[in-house]
């Protein structure tokens, strides 16, 4: 089952924010808390806090980034 095209921007923001929040919270958890027995639970807590910020931020940031990329690239 495919999602209708009209939801493409929401799906993009959902997937992008999910992946970026997971990657960044994992990296920062490893850097600041270390990889230990509690790593997965600490990473999960960090992700739970990061993702609600990342999801709406994509809606604000993505159009700005698209404009910057358009200005910096040839048509």
DADAKA-V56008 format. One record per helix or strand of 2 or more residues. SS is the DSSP state (alpha for helix, beta for strand). FROM is the first residue (numbers start at 1). LEN is the number of residues. If there is no record, write none. Layout:
SS/FROM/LEN  SS/FROM/LEN
This chain:
alpha/5/29  alpha/39/34
